[in-house]
Amino acid sequence: MNMCADNPIASPVRLVLAVMAIACLPGMSSCDDRSPARSQQDHEINKTWENGSLKVTLQVSQTQITVAQRIRMDLEITAPQGYQLQLTPDPKWTESFELIDLPVEPIAQKGDLIDHRHTYLLEPFIPGEHTLGPVRITAWHTYNPSDRIHLDTEPIDVKVASALATNAGAAQIRDIAGPIGPSAAPLKWIYAVILLTAATMIAAGYIRKRNMAQPQDIQPTGPRPYEVAWRQLQQLLSQGLVEKGQIEAFYTSLSGILRHYIEGRFALAAPAQTTDEFLAGISDSDIFDSDCKQMLADFLNCSDFVKFAHVVPAADIVDRSIETCRGFIHQTGYIAEEPDDETATAGLGDEQ
């Protein structure tokens, strides 16, 4: 005996289950693909370009996805020490994708060259064929902004399919069996539940797409400025440049760490300015008090004497420079930004 054919409630129940199964398909198909961590062999595109001392390797996870998946684009950039980097993706990216722009991080140093890694995560808005325009990488020396090197990557064609297109068979729903006599009365409640569920799903999808279509509201993920600066300072001290007599290289990196921290923490263009320009810019500002301004002036002027006048400072002056950089990051960073992990904050204080 076929129970499904004779039971007037069985078909609507199957319909509810089918609708729920279809709604779950995008999430199920994206569990693995939305994870940002991917192994090297998963990169579908791996290309390298060079322009003088600037080298860029582009790795793209995949170029054929569904709307429930994301593309990971990794840029590994090798630039001379003391150079600043700026990455400018094609602005048309945000017309078809939600863009998550992770911070640039130095990952290794090889002599006078430093390797950096930068990652873009792109989530598509709608199905279709899209072209990701080139990313322009610009590098310039900290104290000579006019000395610039440019390098553009190649455009990338991407095909985005509907999340349901690959599951058309699963999306097929049988017709609802008609009501049979007085037993059909409860069906109106089942139909109401089905319509309410479908309306909720449609509304949720609309709100999600509308929010994704506003890239200016996206908050990039990644460590805060003081966390980046603190890690870079510890890495610099672990290299032992002072002990090796590489004083100029040490002060170049030390002042660069502080300048980039000031840029990230206070939105000041410290890396692109000379010391005189930076000090003149903050002279009438109330961001720093008078003692802090004098401390920054002493530190930056000392760094310039070492880097440009080739002055070899005494050991106590080197120690004072390190403590100035460490203390400034510690005092203006974690207290003002209120990190969630209080124990991590206390740990930073203990390391001084």
C-alpha positions in Angstrom: 0.0 0.0 0.0 1.4 3.4 -1.0 1.0 5.6 2.1 2.1 8.8 0.4 -0.6 8.6 -2.3 -3.4 8.1 0.2 -2.3 10.6 2.9 -3.4 14.2 2.1 -0.8 15.7 4.5 2.2 13.7 3.2 2.8 15.7 0.1 2.9 19.1 1.8 5.2 17.7 4.4 7.5 16.6 1.7 7.3 20.1 0.2 8.4 21.7 3.4 11.3 19.3 3.7 12.3 19.9 0.1 12.2 23.7 0.5 14.4 23.4 3.6 16.8 21.2 1.8 17.1 23.7 -1.1 17.7 26.5 1.3 20.5 24.6 3.0 22.3 23.7 -0.3 24.2 27.0 -0.7 25.6 26.8 2.9 26.5 23.1 2.4 28.3 23.7 -0.8 30.3 26.6 0.6 31.5 25.1 3.8 34.9 24.2 2.4 35.3 27.0 -0.2 34.7 29.9 2.1 37.6 29.0 4.3 40.5 31.5 3.6 43.2 28.9 4.2 44.1 27.1 1.1 47.1 25.0 0.2 49.4 25.9 -2.6 48.2 23.2 -4.9 44.7 24.6 -4.8 45.7 27.8 -6.7 44.3 27.7 -10.2 46.4 30.7 -11.3 50.0 31.3 -10.3 51.8 34.1 -12.2 54.8 36.3 -11.6 55.8 39.7 -12.9 59.0 41.8 -12.3 59.9 45.4 -12.8 63.4 46.3 -11.6 63.7 45.4 -8.0 59.9 44.9 -7.6 58.6 41.4 -8.0 54.9 40.3 -7.7 53.5 36.8 -7.6 49.7 36.5 -8.0 47.9 33.3 -6.9 44.2 32.9 -7.5 42.3 30.0 -5.8 39.7 29.4 -8.6 38.0 31.2 -11.5 34.8 29.1 -11.7 32.6 29.4 -8.6 29.0 29.7 -7.5 27.4 32.7 -5.7 27.8 30.8 -2.4 31.6 30.6 -2.8 34.5 33.0 -2.7 37.7 33.7 -4.5 41.0 34.1 -2.6 43.6 36.2 -4.3 47.1 36.2 -2.8 49.8 38.7 -3.8 53.4 38.0 -2.7 55.5 41.2 -3.2 59.2 41.5 -2.9 60.5 45.1 -2.6 63.7 46.7 -1.4 64.1 47.5 2.3 62.9 51.0 3.2 60.3 51.0 0.4 56.6 51.6 1.0 53.9 49.7 -0.8 50.4 50.7 -2.1 48.0 48.2 -3.8 45.2 49.6 -5.9 42.7 47.0 -7.3 40.4 47.9 -10.2 37.5 49.9 -8.7 35.0 47.9 -10.8 35.6 44.9 -8.5 33.0 46.2 -6.1 30.3 46.3 -8.8 30.2 42.5 -8.9 31.9 41.3 -5.7 32.1 42.0 -2.0 35.7 42.8 -1.3 37.5 41.9 1.9 40.9 43.6 1.9 43.3 42.1 4.4 46.4 44.1 5.6 49.8 43.9 3.9 52.2 41.9 6.1 56.0 41.6 5.8 56.7 37.8 6.0 60.4 37.5 5.4 63.6 39.4 4.8 66.3 38.3 2.3 69.3 40.6 2.5 68.1 44.1 1.4 64.8 42.7 0.1 61.6 42.1 2.1 58.8 39.8 1.1 55.2 40.9 1.8 51.9 39.1 1.5 48.6 40.7 0.7 45.2 38.9 0.4 41.9 39.8 -1.2 38.8 37.8 -0.6 36.0 38.3 -3.1 32.4 37.1 -2.7 30.1 37.4 -5.8 26.8 39.3 -5.8 25.2 37.6 -8.8 25.8 34.9 -11.4 27.5 35.7 -14.7 30.8 36.2 -16.4 33.0 38.8 -14.8 36.5 40.3 -15.3 38.7 41.2 -12.4 40.7 44.1 -13.7 44.4 44.4 -12.8 45.9 45.3 -9.4 48.4 48.2 -9.6 51.3 47.8 -7.1 53.3 50.9 -6.4 56.5 51.0 -4.4 58.5 54.1 -3.3 61.3 54.9 -1.0 60.3 56.3 2.4 62.4 59.4 2.0 62.2 59.8 -1.7 58.5 59.5 -2.7 59.2 60.6 -6.2 61.2 57.5 -6.8 58.3 55.2 -7.7 58.1 51.8 -9.3 54.8 50.6 -10.8 53.7 47.1 -11.7 50.2 45.9 -13.0 48.9 42.4 -12.8 46.8 40.9 -15.6 43.0 40.9 -15.8 41.3 37.6 -14.7 38.1 36.2 -16.1 35.7 34.7 -13.6 32.6 32.6 -14.1 30.0 32.7 -11.4 27.2 30.1 -11.5 23.9 30.0 -9.5 24.2 28.0 -6.3 21.0 26.1 -7.3 22.2 25.4 -10.9 24.3 22.5 -9.9 21.6 21.0 -7.8 18.7 21.2 -10.2 17.8 17.6 -9.6 17.5 18.1 -5.9 15.4 21.2 -6.5 12.6 19.4 -8.3 9.4 19.3 -6.2 6.5 17.0 -6.8 3.0 18.4 -7.2 0.9 18.8 -4.1 -1.8 16.2 -3.8 -5.3 17.7 -3.8 -7.4 17.7 -0.6 -9.6 14.7 0.1 -12.9 15.4 1.9 -13.0 16.9 5.3 -9.4 15.9 6.0 -8.1 18.7 3.8 -9.0 21.4 6.4 -5.6 21.3 8.2 -3.8 21.9 4.8 -4.4 25.6 4.9 -2.1 25.8 8.0 0.6 23.8 6.2 0.3 26.1 3.2 0.6 29.1 5.5 3.8 27.7 7.0 5.2 27.1 3.6 4.5 30.6 2.3 5.8 32.2 5.5 9.1 30.1 5.2 9.5 31.1 1.6 8.9 34.8 2.3 11.4 34.7 5.1 14.0 33.2 2.9 13.4 35.7 0.1 13.5 38.6 2.5 16.7 37.4 4.2 18.4 36.9 0.8 17.3 40.4 -0.3 18.7 42.0 2.8 22.0 40.1 2.5 22.4 41.2 -1.2 21.6 44.8 -0.4 24.2 44.9 2.4 26.8 43.2 0.2 26.2 45.8 -2.5 27.6 48.5 -0.2 31.4 47.9 -0.1 32.0 51.1 1.8 30.4 49.5 4.9 32.7 46.5 4.8 35.1 46.4 7.7 38.4 44.7 6.8 39.5 42.0 9.1 43.0 41.7 10.5 45.2 42.8 13.4 45.0 46.3 14.8 47.9 48.8 14.2 49.5 48.3 17.6 49.5 44.5 17.2 51.2 44.8 13.8 53.8 47.3 15.1 54.5 45.3 18.2 55.1 42.1 16.2 57.3 43.9 13.7 59.3 45.4 16.6 59.9 42.0 18.2 61.0 40.6 14.8 63.4 43.4 14.2 65.0 43.1 17.7 65.4 39.3 17.1 67.5 39.9 14.0 70.4 41.3 16.0 71.2 44.0 13.5 72.8 46.2 16.2 75.1 43.4 17.4 76.1 42.8 13.7 77.0 46.5 13.3 74.2 47.2 10.8 73.1 50.4 12.5 71.7 52.2 9.5 69.5 49.2 8.5 68.3 48.9 12.1 67.3 52.6 12.3 65.7 52.5 8.9 63.4 49.6 10.0 62.8 51.0 13.5 61.7 54.4 12.3 59.7 52.7 9.5 57.8 50.7 12.1 56.9 53.8 14.1 55.9 55.8 11.1 53.6 53.0 9.8 52.1 52.6 13.3 51.3 56.4 13.4 49.7 56.1 10.0 47.5 53.2 11.0 46.7 54.4 14.5 46.2 58.2 13.9 45.5 58.4 10.1 48.6 60.6 9.5 50.7 60.2 6.4 53.9 59.7 8.4 55.6 57.1 6.0 55.3 59.4 3.0 56.6 62.6 4.8 60.0 63.8 5.7 60.7 64.4 9.3 60.4 68.1 8.9 57.1 67.8 7.1 55.7 65.4 9.7 56.8 67.5 12.7 55.4 70.7 11.1 52.1 68.9 10.5 51.6 67.9 14.1 53.0 71.2 15.6 49.5 72.8 15.8 47.6 69.5 16.3 46.1 68.4 19.6 46.6 64.7 18.8 49.8 64.6 20.8 50.8 66.7 23.8 54.0 68.8 23.9 56.1 66.0 25.6 55.0 63.5 23.0 55.8 65.9 20.2 59.3 66.5 21.6 59.8 62.7 22.0 58.9 62.1 18.4 61.1 64.9 17.2 64.1 63.5 19.1 63.5 60.0 17.9 63.0 60.9 14.2 65.9 63.4 14.1 68.2 60.8 15.7 67.1 58.2 13.1 67.8 60.7 10.2 71.3 61.4 11.5 72.1 57.7 11.5 70.5 57.0 8.1 71.6 60.0 6.2 74.6 61.5 8.0 76.0 58.0 8.8 76.4 58.9 12.5 77.1 55.9 14.8 75.2 56.5 18.0 76.4 55.4 21.4 74.9 52.2 22.9 72.7 54.1 25.4 71.2 56.2 22.6 70.3 53.0 20.7 68.7 51.6 23.8 66.8 54.9 24.3 65.5 54.8 20.7 64.2 51.3 21.2 62.5 52.2 24.4 61.0 55.3 22.8 59.5 53.3 20.0 58.3 50.5 22.3 56.8 53.0 24.9 55.0 55.1 22.3 53.3 52.0 20.7 52.5 50.6 24.1 51.0 53.8 25.6 49.1 55.0 22.6 48.1 51.6 21.1 46.5 49.1 23.4 45.0 51.6 26.0 43.3 53.7 23.4 42.1 50.9 21.2 40.7 48.8 24.1 41.6 45.2 22.9 39.1 42.5 23.8 41.8 40.3 25.4 42.9 42.0 28.6 45.5 39.3 29.4 47.2 40.0 26.0 47.3 43.6 26.9 49.0 42.9 30.2 51.4 40.7 28.4 52.5 43.6 26.2 53.2 45.7 29.2 55.3 42.9 30.8 57.6 42.7 27.8 58.8 46.3 28.2 
